[in-house]
Amino acid sequence: MEKADEYDKAHNGAKLRTKLRTYILEALTNLQAKRDNQHHNCFLKIEGEEDALSYETVVEYMDTKFNTVEVERSCAEAYLKTINDGKCEITPDMLVEGDKVRVNVYQSESQYSGIRSAIAWVYTTCRIAMPYAGELSIYIAGLSRYIAAAKQTLGLKLTEGKADMKQEVFELIAEHLFRSGDKRDILYHLIFLLDWNLMKRAENCLNAKMIHIGFVEDHMTFTFAKEKGKQHGDMHGPWHCFANPKKPHICLVLSFGRYFLTYPSVLQEGAALFDGPNQYARYSRRLHQLFYELRDDLKDMGVDWSDLGTHSARKGVGTMVANASTIGPPIVALCLRAGWKLGGVKERYLFRADGGDMAVGRRATCLDVDEVEFAVSPPYFDYTDLDADGKIAAKEKLQRFLKERLPNADTIPANSWNLVKQCFASICYHYDDLCELLDDKCPFR
């Protein structure tokens, strides 16, 4: 565990769970031999060996993980008495200016659970039962008393993790990316809307492939080979996403249209929707940069910009959909779309169906479930007023127009070509909005 401490100090910017998992991954190759009871050269010892990892070692490591906060002296005294059975000792090194006291408090319970999960993964990989799993669970449960005491007496934030993103915050961020003159923001705008509409982890959205995206009737469909809780390669979906013609800055179909015409190479067969390495890291940096730039606007909405993260959109849309109305989308469809486990017998009897997921998908576009516009159609090309020859001529004109503007159009797969035509209809419908709202330097112009 000393090496884990050294690793933590060298990588202060990463989360604890990520750091520890990286540290363990470095040893995994050498640990493989342990599966067959063979000798291994890994510095991490886990069973039946001298200096093997033990309950005491792990707890000792966990006890070094604190957050330091500066609080009023009266609050610090109350907290120290709570955790030390009525005893309170404030040493000179704890004192800071302004009659405040520096106090060490335990991190969130999820942080310690993350350490336990990472260590348990090593034992599972080596096909060995973790000998102190029960003891460690009891220890972490006991920490909750001290964590709750710190929140109560020191006035710390009660919730864990990043805050959920309200709809008004979502629209503010989306509009800023929509109006931007930076070419990369066309990409980030689509990722952001996908993250919200699909209710998936950002990693799922970033790993999507064009072959798994389609347009059927009045909606887009997405399928995934695996998700966090389902890693075995069975298909998950289809998940349905809809347009919001009333608000172009949060319309997913329009965002796709802008993206395809700006980055047409993604339309080719076998292409990833978002090509290139480290897309998540770049997206995360851009989003946090945007939160900081809009900190004053966010503050007016009652939101601290530092409380937001890439996961905030998923939290926010889930909360919004669940509270859409007393006749809102079914909770089972919501949980299945977001990838949350139902638990127990419900997972054996309640399954995904198109109707429930469509209701969730429409609400995720920020359409009001109590208004007639909830069933609004996406923009489309209407040929009903034309005769047979007129329809053929109009469709051929559309084909020529797109082929002249998309490189290697003849090699674009059928599903992608259909998607382009449907999304292009949204571009035509919102032409005046795009001319008015987009930055003069926007490459989409």
Disulfide bonds with the S-S distance in Angstrom:
none
